[in-house]
Amino acid sequence: MLCKRVKSWGDSLCLKSKRLLVLLFVSSAILTYIVYDRTSRSRSSLEQSYLRSFQSKNKKTKIFSGGGIVKQPKQKHVAIKVSSDFKTTLNPALTSFGGKKFSSESLKETTTDRKYPVKSFQRHEKSSVNEDGFITDDEKKGNNSESFAKTVHGDRKRLMNFRSHVKDDEADRNVAKIRIEDGEMRKRLPNAIIIGVKKGGTRALLEILKIHPSIRACSSEVHFFDRDENYEQGLEWYRQQMPASLPHQITIEKSPSYFITPEVPERVHRMSKTVKLLVIVRDPTRRAISDYTQSLERKPDNPPFEEMVMDADGKIDEDWSKLEIGRYAKHLARWLKYFPLHQIHFVSGEELIKRPAKEVQLVERFLKLKPFITEDNFFFNESKGFPCFVGKITENGSVKKSHCMGESKGRKHPVVQEDVLERLREFFRPLNGKFYSMVGRNFNWD
């Protein structure tokens, strides 16, 4: 019926009207095509213009290890001698970008398809102790054993080339690139805590981790879980001590006495069952001497170390606090009641001095961060005897030219009688062996 009506209506139109309708339809089609074509050409022109502008800027900028995008300065390289532990020399001029600022609050990591040469570090999983001193049984999960990539920044000259104790393989991988994005900046409870140990290198580890743009670290020791007067103020007080961070960033704090304080593991577990724990350990004999050396600043009249470490009968004073801290296996046993071993990572204080980049890369992997910190971030300080570093991101978002630990670090230790040192080594030897077995890593202190 409808078709008949349409046909009747069409027959009733005059020939002139029919031609007019056809012309109107064709004109509309042509106009639509012209508008669409011009819009497409305009959009394409804008995209090409933006791309040329971006490429032009990219040639003038470079992403440094500190995470900031800054102009590449032209400086003369000045070589500085380093200790025998380092194969190459420092060109500190590569690090002269102090004072430059960027929005550290808005840093976020994404993955790009651009290819760079990288090295893959991997521990071979065997059920025995390998040549690197690692006990790599599959069931030992304290220090992760999967492979991870270390970015080599193009043809940028390395400041240092640390001896690697792991097998290298050349491969092409996606690498981390920093993208500036807006996000919600607010103070959050920490998702990682450096819990110890005192005089093991906790401050150095914290300051080095500040190089990574995905880490926001509390500069001062909070002592929330080990001091009742702080703990009684509640988690909201604790949160307010933290730096502001973005959702993707890791908030971290360090208080070295957490590891040895009996009530702390349970308190931390109440706050978070998934928090990641970092423990930097050191030869307990050398650690005790370092602890004693620090105490001399407060009590310069203290007896010599040999007298402090011995009791009245001439035996090792096992109750001396400086030795008690070095009973790592005893303290760790308390933490394992609340946290699984794979949630705790152990950093070697000795390796952090000799090969800092390699040791920190293990921390990045444990925290599931994209590899960012490399040998380029370190140079050797001859006067102190350990590395300084570059690229640290401060709380206001600036990138430091270089950073060395303060005068209170790297103190000269007193000379201790060799027979006393040997007795201390004998005292700690079985305790160290138990600790190695618990964590699945041989730190070679014996």
N, C-alpha and C positions, 0 to 999 in steps of 0.2 A: 504493500500500500504506500509505504514511504517512498519507495523508488518511483512509483508512478507519479506521485506529487512532485518530486524533484524534476522528473522528465517533463511534466506539464509546465512547470515554472520555467524551465530552460527553453522550451519551445515558444513560450510567450514573450521572451526577451528579443529585442530587435538585434540585428547583426552588429550594429554599431555598439550596443551595450556589451555584447559578448567580447568584442575586440578590446574594449576599455578594461574589462576585468582581467583578461589575459595579460595586457600590458602592465597593469598594476601588480600582478603576481610576479612577473618577471623582474620588474624594477625592485620589488622588495627583496627578492633573492640576491640580486646583484649588490644592493646596498649592504645587506647582511655580510656578504663575502668580503667586501671592501673593509668594513669596520673590523671584522675578525682578523684580517691579514695585517692591518696597521697595528692592532693591539699586540699581536705575536711578534712583529718586528721590533716594536718599542721595548717589550720585555726582554727579548734576546739582546738588544743593544745595551740595556742596563746591566744585565748579568755579565756581559763581556767587559764592560767598563769597570764593574766592581772587581772582577777577577784580575784585570790588569793592575788596578790600584793595590789589591792585596799582595800580588806577586812583587810589586815594586817595593812595598813596605817590608816584605819578608826578606828581601836582599839586604836591607839596612839593619835588621834586627837579628837577634840570636837568643835562644832560650838557654840560659845558664843553669848550672846545677842547683842554684837557689830557687828556681821556679819562676823568677821574674823575667819579663820580656824587656830587655834593655838594649841600648845601642852599643855596638861593638867598638870599644875604644882602641885607638892605635897606640900601643905602648912598646917600649923596648923590653925584651926579655932579659932578666937578670938571674943567672944561675946561682944556686946556693948549694953547698955541699950537704949531703945527708949521710946518715949512719950506714953501716954495712948491711943493715936489714933491708935497705932500699936500693933498687937497681938504677934508678934514674934520678935526675935532679929536678928541683922546683923552678918553674918560671912564674914567680908570683905576680908578674904584670898581667897574666891571664885573668887574675882575680880582681882587678881594680875596677869594680863596679859598685863600690860602696856608695851609700847615699841615695841610690836609685830606689824608687818605691813602686809598688804595685799593690793591688787589692788582694792581700793574702786571704781575706775572708771569702773571696769569691773564686778561689782556685778549685778546679775540678778536673779529674783525670778522665780522659777518654782514649779510645784506641783508634789509631790511624792505620791506613793500609800502606803508608810509605815504608820502604824497606831500608834497613840499615844493617851493617854486619854486626852480629852479636856473638857472644860466647855463651855456651851452655855449661853450667856447673852442675855436676851430679855426683853424689856418693854412690858407690856400687854397693848394693844390698847383699851382704854376706852375713853368715852367722858367726863370724869371728872378727877379731880386731884387725882392721886394715892398716895400711902403712900410714894413714893420716891420723891414727890414734882414735878413730871412731869405732864404737861397738855398734855394728849396723844390723843387728838382729831385727827381723821384720816386726817383732812384737814390741821393740823399743821405739816409742813414738814421741819421746820428749823433745828431741830436736828433729824437725821434719827432714825427710830424706829424698823428696822428689826433686827433680831438676828445676832450675830456674835460669832466666836469661839475664845477662848483664849488658846494658846498652853501651856501645862504643860510639861516641859522638863524632861520626864522620872522620875527617882527617885532623880533628882537633888534637893538638899535641898533648900527651899525657904529662901530668905533673909527677906522677909516681907509677911505678910498675911493681907491685908487690908480688913476691913469690907465691904462686898458687899451689895449694896442696890437693887440688882436685883436678880431675881430667877435663880438658877443654875440647869442645867440638865447635867448628864454625857452622853457623846456620843463619838463614834469613828468618826473622820473626817480626811480628808487629811490635812496636815499641810505644811506650807511654808518651802522650803529648798533652800539654796543659791547655785547657780551654777556660776562658773567663766567663763565668755565668753568675747570675744572681741566685741567691738562696737565703734560707732563713738562718741568720746568725744568732745563736743564743748559747748560754752556758749549759753544759751537759755533764752528767756524771761520767767518769773515765771508763773507757772500754779497754784500757790497758794500764797496768801499774808496774813500775820498776820497784820490786819489793826488797832488794838487797843486792850485795851485802856491803856493809860499811867498809870503806877503803878498798873496794873492789874495782871502782871505776864508774860508779853510778852517775856522777855528774857529767863525766865525759860522754857516756852513752846518751844521756838525755840531750845534751847540747848538740851532738852529732845528728840525732834523730830530728832535730828542728830544721835540718836542711830539707827534709822531705816535705813537699807542699801539702800532703794529705795528713800531716801530723800537727796537732796543736798541743803544746806541752806547757804544763804549769811550771813557772820558773823557780818557785820556792818549794821547800819541803813542807807539805801540809800537816803531816803527823796526825791524821784524823783517826785512824784505826788503832794506833798504839798509845794514844794519850786520852785518858778518860775525860778530861776537861773539854777536849775537842769533840770526842765521840758523842758526848751527851748533848751537844748542840744540834745533832740530827743531820740527816742527809741533805736537807736544803742548805744548811750552812756549808756543808762539804761542796755542794754543787757551785755555790757562789765563789769558791776559791779557784774554780777552773777558768781557763780562758774561753772566750766565745768561739764557737766552731760551727761549721756547716754539717748537715746530716751525713755526708759521705766521709768526713774527716774523722780521724781517730784522736780522741782526747786522752792524754797520758799524764800521769804524775809519778813522782818518785819520792819514797821515804825509806831509806836503807834499813831502818830498824824493824820494819814490818816482818822481814823474814825470820827474825829470831824471837819475836814477841809472841808468847803462847796463845793469847786470845785473838790475835789478828786474823788467822785463817777463817775462823767461824764468822767474824764480823764482816769480812770481805764477801764471804759466800752469801750472807744475808742481803748484801747490796746487789750482788749479781752472781749468778751461777755460771755465766758465760764469759766473764772478764778474763782477759789474757794477762798472764803474769810473766815478767822478765826478771831473771836473777843473774847478775854478773858476778862471777866467782873468780877467785885468785888463789894462788898458792897460800895456804893458811899460815905458813911460817913467815913468808914475806909480808902477808897482810897484817899479822900481829906486830911486826916491827914497824910497819907504816902507821898503824894505830897508836903504838907507843910514841912514835915520833911526833904525831899530832898532839898528843897529850902534853908534851913538853912545853908547848906554847902557853897552855893554861897553868901548868905546874912545872916550871923549869927546875925546881929542886927535887924532882922525883929521882929515886935511886937509878943506877944504870939498869939497862934492860936485863942483863944477866941475873941481877938480884931480884927483879920483879917476877921473872918467869920461874924462879926456883922457890920452893918452900923451905921451911926451917931445916928439914932433913936432907936438903940438897937434891930433892927430886923435882920433876916438872910439876908446877902448881896447876893441876888440871882445872881448878875452879877459877883461875884468873880470867876475868871477863874478856881479855884480849885473845885468849885461847878458846874460850867457850864459843865465840862467834864462828870460829873455823871448823866447828863440828857440823859440817853441812848436812850430812846424812840424818843426823838427829833432828835438825830443824825442818828438813824437807819432809820427813815422815809425818809431821803435824799437818803440813799443807796437803799431803796426799789423802788425808782423811776426808777432805772437802772438795778437792779438785783432781781431775785425772791428769796423768803425766803429760799427755799431749797438749794440755792447756798451759803448760809451763815451759818456757824456753830458757836455756842456760847459755850465757855469753861468757867467753873466755876473756878475762881481764888481760892476760898476756898477749893473746892474739889481737885484741883491740888496739894494743900499742904497736905490735909488729906489722900486722896486716889489717888495718882498720876497715878498709873497704870490703874485704871478703867477709869479715865477721859481721858487719852491719847488714850486708846483703842477706845473710841468714835470718836476721831480725826482720827485714822487709818481707821475706818469704813467710815467716811465721805469722806476721800480722796481715798477710794476704794483700800486701801493697805492690803496686807495679814497681819494678826495679828503677831506681832513680839515682841513688848515691853511688859514686864510682871513685876510682883512684884520683881522678881530677879534683876531688874535693879535699885532698889532704896534702900537707907538706911537713917535713920533719923539722922540729925545733931542737937544735943542738944543745941549747942551754938547759932545757928541761929534760931532754931525752925521750920525748914522745911526740907524736904528730899534732900539729895544729890543723885547722880545717877552714874551708871557705864555703860561702853560700848559705850560711845560717839565716833563716827568716826570723826577724824580730817580731814582737807582738804588734808593732805599729805597721808591719808590712814591708819594711825596708830589708834589703839583702846586704849582709855584712861582707866587706871586702875580705877580711880574714878574722879568725878568732882563735886565740890560745887560752888555755885554762889559766885561772888567776894565780897570784903569787902563793896562795895556800896549797896549790897542787904541785907535785913534783919536788917535794922537800928532800933535802939530802938526809939520808938515813945514817944513824950512828953505826960504827963498825962493831959487829957482834962476834964474840969469840967463836971459832969454828967448831969447837967441841959442843958448845951450847946449840948451835945451829943443827948439828948432826943429831943430837938428842931430840930436838924438836921434830926433825924429819922422821925419826923413828916413831915418835909419839903419834904423828899424824898419818903415817903410812897405812895402817889398817883402816883408819877412818876414811881416808881418801879412796882406798880401794872399794869400800862399801858404797861410797857416794858415786864412783864411776859406774858401778854395777846398777845402781838405782836409775841413773839418768841415761845410761847407754852411751857415754862418751868418756874417753880417757884424756884427761887434761895434762898428763905428763908432768905432774909436780914432783915425782919421785926420781 
